[in-house]
Amino acid sequence: MEILDYAFMQRALLAAVLVGITAPAVGVYLVQRRQALMGDGIGHVAMTGVGLGFLLSWSPVWMAAVVSVVGAVFMELVRWYARTRGDIALAMLFYGGMAGGVMFINLAPGGSTSNLSSFLFGSLSTVSPSDVTAICVLAAFVVLVTVGLRRQLFAVSQDEEFARVTGLPVRFLNLLTAVTAAVTVSVAMRVVGLLLVSALMVVPVAAAQQLTRSFAATFAIAVAIGVSVAVGGTVTSYYQDVPPGATIVLLTIGAFILLTALAAPLARRRARALAAARPGPNPAEWAAPLARRRARALAAARPGPNPAECSIPASRPADGKVGA
C-alpha cells in the first residue's frame, strides 16, 4: 500500500491504533461514573503541559502527561472535599490551563500560538519517533489498568458505597481512574487533538451501549469502534487532506447514528423472541380467580330481598287481648 511507504504515516497509523484502544477503554468507566466531560477538562489542563514543553525544550507529550495527571488529581480532590463551590474551582482549573498553555508557548523561544494547532486538533505529519515511544509507553499503562483492574473499576463506577462495603479502596481507584484518563488525553492529543479527544472517549461507548447492556460486550465493541474510526479517519485524512481529529470525531458520530438506527429493530426482535419463549399462563392458575370474580358479579347483579317481606311481625298474647 502506498500509504505505508511513508514513515510518518506508519507512525500516525500506529498512534491511531493505540488511541483507538485506550480512549474507549477509559471512557467506558467515565460514562458509568457520569463523568463524560472529564476528558474535555483534562484536555484544557494539558495545554499548560504543552506550553511548558516548548518553554523548557522538553517533550510536549511527556510534559502534558505530567501536568494532566496533576490536574486530574486536583479535580478528584475538589470532588471529594469541595462540597459547595467545587464547580468554580474546576472552571478556574480548566480555563487557567488553557490560558497557561497560550502564555507559556508565547514565552518560548520562537514559539507562537500557531504551534498549538497540531496539539489542539491533531496532525499526522508532526508525530515524531519520540512521540511514538511516549505514546506506546503511556498506552501500555492505560491498557494494564483498564483491563487488569476492570472488575474493581467497574464496581466503583457502578456503586461507590457498595464497593466501599466490600472492602475496595474506593478513593484510590477513583484517583487511578482520573490519572488513567489524564494519561489517555496525552496519548491521543497527537492524533485527535486536545479539544476533540473527549469525543473519542465517550461516543464509541455510547454507540456500543445501543447494541448491548453487558459491561464486557460494551467494552469490546467500544474498543472495536474506536480502532475502526481512528484508523479510518487517519487514512481519510491522508487521501483527502483534511484534519485527522475532526475526521475521526465525525466518523465516530456517524457510527453512533448508524448503530442507534439499527438498535430499534434489534430491540423489537429481541422483545418478540422473549415473548415467544416465555411460557403461557396455566389454565388451572387463572380458572379459580375467574370463577370467584364471576360469582361476585352475579351476586352484585341479583336483586336483594324486600325489607317489608323480611320484617318480623310483632308478637301478640296467646288470648288475643291487648294488655289492660
Wavefront OBJ file of the C-alpha trace (Angstrom):
o trace
v 0.000 0.000 0.000
v 1.193 3.470 -0.880
v 0.223 4.907 2.482
v 2.642 2.573 4.272
v 5.594 3.724 2.182
v 5.911 6.874 4.273
v 7.471 6.705 7.711
v 5.289 9.487 9.110
v 2.130 7.597 8.094
v 3.413 4.424 9.706
v 3.879 6.348 12.929
v 0.482 8.032 12.558
v -1.330 4.720 11.994
v 0.386 3.104 14.969
v -0.575 6.062 17.134
v -4.148 5.897 15.789
v -4.485 2.219 16.726
v -3.221 2.903 20.258
v -5.548 5.872 20.631
v -8.481 3.823 19.349
v -7.793 1.208 22.028
v -7.059 3.426 25.008
v -9.674 6.192 24.647
v -12.794 3.948 24.743
v -11.153 1.680 27.331
v -11.046 4.604 29.762
v -14.258 6.157 28.507
v -16.371 3.140 29.470
v -15.609 3.844 33.141
v -16.141 7.590 32.790
v -19.551 7.034 31.195
v -20.542 4.681 34.025
v -19.458 7.350 36.555
v -21.370 10.062 34.646
v -18.128 11.973 34.063
v -18.297 12.053 30.281
v -16.829 15.559 30.069
v -13.842 14.836 32.282
v -11.634 14.229 29.247
v -12.537 17.655 27.895
v -11.486 19.299 31.160
v -8.200 17.398 31.266
v -7.555 18.445 27.674
v -7.715 22.087 28.738
v -5.239 21.422 31.537
v -2.895 19.526 29.206
v -2.418 22.692 27.155
v -0.318 24.084 30.001
v 1.889 20.997 29.743
v 2.311 21.515 26.017
v 3.298 25.149 26.583
v 5.768 24.168 29.316
v 7.271 21.581 26.975
v 8.000 24.253 24.384
v 9.291 26.667 27.027
v 11.640 24.150 28.669
v 12.552 22.351 25.420
v 11.184 19.046 26.730
v 8.874 16.563 25.042
v 5.378 18.125 24.900
v 3.798 14.667 25.221
v 5.593 13.797 28.448
v 5.114 17.272 29.899
v 1.411 17.210 29.011
v 1.117 13.810 30.713
v 2.688 15.149 33.934
v 0.550 18.291 34.037
v -2.603 16.345 33.137
v -2.012 13.894 35.980
v -1.569 16.771 38.437
v -4.757 18.384 37.143
v -6.699 15.107 37.369
v -5.578 14.594 40.971
v -6.656 18.143 41.800
v -10.057 17.521 40.201
v -10.567 14.427 42.331
v -9.593 16.329 45.480
v -12.105 19.033 44.614
v -14.775 16.377 44.049
v -14.068 14.846 47.458
v -13.744 17.921 49.651
v -15.304 20.953 47.915
v -18.993 20.296 48.537
v -20.419 23.692 47.606
v -18.118 25.663 45.297
v -16.313 22.813 43.579
v -17.678 23.774 40.176
v -15.998 27.198 40.378
v -12.650 25.624 41.280
v -12.901 23.251 38.331
v -13.829 26.081 35.963
v -10.767 28.057 37.083
v -8.605 24.971 36.559
v -9.926 24.334 33.040
v -9.631 27.861 31.715
v -6.464 28.542 33.663
v -4.912 25.533 31.944
v -5.819 26.889 28.530
v -4.540 30.369 29.367
v -1.333 28.921 30.803
v -0.679 26.958 27.642
v -1.083 30.022 25.439
v 1.126 32.112 27.732
v 3.955 29.584 28.051
v 4.110 28.816 24.358
v 4.373 32.512 23.534
v 7.186 32.885 26.081
v 9.104 30.021 24.477
v 11.918 30.936 22.039
v 10.369 31.165 18.590
v 7.031 29.981 19.907
v 3.603 31.234 18.865
v 0.008 30.131 19.166
v 0.272 28.569 15.712
v 2.383 25.826 17.295
v -0.651 24.778 19.325
v -2.774 23.940 16.298
v -1.382 20.428 15.824
v -1.948 19.672 19.520
v -5.450 21.116 19.623
v -6.829 19.360 16.529
v -4.290 16.635 15.715
v -1.762 16.344 12.918
v -0.327 13.363 11.046
v 2.970 14.864 9.930
v 4.000 16.002 13.423
v 4.057 12.530 15.043
v 7.779 12.031 15.687
v 9.570 8.788 16.660
v 9.972 10.102 20.220
v 6.225 10.789 20.310
v 5.527 7.219 19.229
v 7.746 5.903 22.029
v 5.950 8.033 24.602
v 2.534 7.044 23.231
v 3.410 3.320 23.361
v 4.603 3.522 26.986
v 1.577 5.535 28.125
v -0.849 3.323 26.182
v 0.625 0.217 27.830
v -0.085 1.759 31.241
v -3.681 2.565 30.255
v -4.372 -0.944 28.933
v -2.788 -2.522 32.007
v -5.031 -0.526 34.343
v -8.294 -0.702 32.405
v -8.059 -4.436 31.674
v -6.192 -5.692 34.726
v -8.422 -3.872 37.225
v -11.650 -3.970 35.236
v -13.716 -5.695 37.945
v -12.637 -3.290 40.687
v -13.024 -0.201 38.499
v -16.447 -1.334 37.306
v -17.628 -1.941 40.875
v -16.542 1.543 41.940
v -18.054 3.127 38.836
v -21.412 1.452 39.451
v -21.853 1.980 43.189
v -19.192 3.542 45.387
v -20.998 2.704 48.625
v -21.320 -0.973 47.756
v -17.679 -1.083 46.671
v -16.641 0.508 49.963
v -18.653 -2.034 51.949
v -16.976 -4.897 50.087
v -13.574 -3.565 51.135
v -12.353 -1.993 47.893
v -10.087 1.080 48.163
v -12.627 3.417 46.588
v -10.624 6.634 46.780
v -7.516 5.033 45.354
v -9.477 3.503 42.464
v -11.214 6.818 41.749
v -7.843 8.528 41.721
v -6.411 5.842 39.463
v -9.302 6.291 37.011
v -8.672 10.042 36.874
v -4.923 9.540 36.353
v -5.574 6.977 33.606
v -7.921 9.408 31.863
v -5.221 12.094 32.050
v -2.654 9.748 30.507
v -5.122 8.844 27.755
v -5.541 12.508 26.848
v -1.764 12.768 26.440
v -1.751 9.651 24.265
v -4.489 10.944 21.962
v -3.531 14.585 21.557
v -1.178 13.991 18.632
v -3.808 12.151 16.573
v -7.194 13.514 17.675
v -6.223 16.758 19.411
v -6.773 18.012 22.937
v -10.113 19.645 22.155
v -11.605 16.575 20.466
v -10.205 13.675 22.493
v -13.218 13.592 24.817
v -15.452 12.596 21.892
v -13.339 9.501 21.200
v -13.547 8.563 24.880
v -17.333 8.852 25.126
v -19.083 8.415 21.763
v -17.822 4.859 20.978
v -19.052 3.761 24.411
v -22.458 5.360 23.808
v -22.623 3.681 20.393
v -21.762 0.275 21.874
v -24.459 0.670 24.512
v -27.052 0.860 21.758
v -26.384 -2.799 20.944
v -25.630 -4.379 24.295
v -26.083 -3.857 28.019
v -23.357 -6.096 29.457
v -20.124 -4.444 30.522
v -17.779 -6.894 28.774
v -19.597 -6.631 25.446
v -19.783 -2.835 25.703
v -16.055 -2.669 26.410
v -15.144 -4.889 23.441
v -17.484 -3.197 20.946
v -16.424 0.293 22.052
v -12.739 -0.559 21.545
v -13.520 -2.058 18.127
v -15.379 1.098 17.122
v -12.560 3.275 18.448
v -9.876 1.458 16.477
v -12.000 1.427 13.299
v -12.785 5.140 13.323
v -9.250 6.140 14.362
v -7.636 4.185 11.543
v -10.369 5.157 9.075
v -10.071 8.831 9.980
v -6.289 8.748 9.659
v -6.434 7.123 6.220
v -9.151 9.529 5.071
v -7.108 12.464 6.336
v -4.135 11.327 4.259
v -6.023 10.875 0.988
v -8.430 13.818 1.303
v -6.066 16.274 3.031
v -8.468 17.028 5.878
v -7.768 17.403 9.624
v -7.449 13.953 11.227
v -9.038 14.884 14.551
v -12.200 16.285 13.017
v -12.440 13.367 10.584
v -12.142 10.791 13.373
v -14.770 12.510 15.507
v -17.224 12.823 12.605
v -16.774 9.141 11.780
v -17.399 8.309 15.426
v -20.635 10.290 15.463
v -21.663 8.623 12.200
v -21.094 5.205 13.783
v -23.248 6.234 16.736
v -26.099 7.342 14.452
v -25.875 4.121 12.411
v -25.909 1.853 15.462
v -28.764 3.830 17.001
v -30.817 3.300 13.830
v -30.053 -0.441 13.919
v -30.742 -0.785 17.637
v -34.510 -0.178 17.473
v -35.327 -3.113 15.102
v -32.981 -5.357 17.068
v -34.710 -4.410 20.319
v -38.144 -5.206 18.858
v -36.899 -8.543 17.558
v -35.463 -9.441 20.959
v -38.738 -8.489 22.642
v -40.741 -10.718 20.279
v -38.324 -13.617 20.784
v -38.553 -13.198 24.547
v -42.347 -13.126 24.436
v -42.411 -16.269 22.294
v -40.032 -18.109 24.611
v -41.950 -17.156 27.757
v -44.412 -19.943 28.775
v -48.112 -19.064 28.682
v -50.307 -18.969 31.794
v -51.533 -22.232 33.335
v -55.359 -22.531 32.983
v -55.569 -24.074 36.440
v -53.974 -20.956 37.910
v -56.405 -18.430 36.480
v -59.605 -20.529 36.402
v -60.322 -20.227 40.152
v -59.872 -16.430 40.335
v -62.054 -16.076 37.255
v -64.821 -18.192 38.840
v -64.712 -16.124 42.023
v -64.896 -12.927 40.003
v -67.969 -14.190 38.116
v -69.678 -15.235 41.353
v -69.135 -11.771 42.850
v -70.524 -10.112 39.719
v -73.581 -12.371 39.746
v -74.239 -11.662 43.423
v -73.993 -7.942 42.818
v -76.446 -8.101 39.920
v -79.076 -10.219 41.780
v -81.800 -8.047 43.470
v -81.741 -8.187 47.263
v -84.790 -9.166 49.465
v -87.571 -6.625 50.181
v -87.277 -5.305 53.771
v -91.115 -5.311 54.113
v -91.198 -9.004 53.370
v -88.424 -9.836 55.744
v -89.804 -7.846 58.761
v -90.808 -9.975 61.767
v -94.473 -9.395 62.915
v -94.949 -8.135 66.443
v -95.771 -10.859 68.964
v -99.333 -10.947 70.408
v -100.680 -12.513 73.582
v -101.995 -16.013 73.326
v -105.567 -14.975 74.221
v -105.657 -12.282 71.581
v -106.190 -9.491 74.118
v -104.171 -6.438 74.354
v -102.808 -5.755 77.748
v -105.143 -3.899 80.203
l 1 2 3 4 5 6 7 8 9 10 11 12 13 14 15 16 17 18 19 20 21 22 23 24 25 26 27 28 29 30 31 32 33 34 35 36 37 38 39 40 41 42 43 44 45 46 47 48 49 50 51 52 53 54 55 56 57 58 59 60 61 62 63 64 65 66 67 68 69 70 71 72 73 74 75 76 77 78 79 80 81 82 83 84 85 86 87 88 89 90 91 92 93 94 95 96 97 98 99 100 101 102 103 104 105 106 107 108 109 110 111 112 113 114 115 116 117 118 119 120 121 122 123 124 125 126 127 128 129 130 131 132 133 134 135 136 137 138 139 140 141 142 143 144 145 146 147 148 149 150 151 152 153 154 155 156 157 158 159 160 161 162 163 164 165 166 167 168 169 170 171 172 173 174 175 176 177 178 179 180 181 182 183 184 185 186 187 188 189 190 191 192 193 194 195 196 197 198 199 200 201 202 203 204 205 206 207 208 209 210 211 212 213 214 215 216 217 218 219 220 221 222 223 224 225 226 227 228 229 230 231 232 233 234 235 236 237 238 239 240 241 242 243 244 245 246 247 248 249 250 251 252 253 254 255 256 257 258 259 260 261 262 263 264 265 266 267 268 269 270 271 272 273 274 275 276 277 278 279 280 281 282 283 284 285 286 287 288 289 290 291 292 293 294 295 296 297 298 299 300 301 302 303 304 305 306 307 308 309 310 311 312 313 314 315 316 317 318 319 320 321 322 323 324
